């Protein structure tokens, strides 16, 4: 599975690269902290909502620490999607990129 660091993600945002940030955390977590722009599909809903994802897009998948998103990446890779896991998730983003994003 391909992974990407929060530093690499920040560069992608800064360079306006073409990708979709897919946040697979639960609704309650999204209310605490977010990285925008993003698409949100909770991990448990991915199989039933997979038609919302375009196989022509590149996805960076994120969760809180990178564990759930890694599982989603494995699933989506098996379905033919181009995905990368955000190593460290939103927690790493808060620590290393944007300290205004609350940690939880």
Helices and strands as residue ranges (DSSP letters): E 3-4, H 6-14, E 20-23, H 27-32, E 39-40, G 43-45, H 46-49, G 50-52, E 58-62, H 67-78, E 82-86, H 89-96
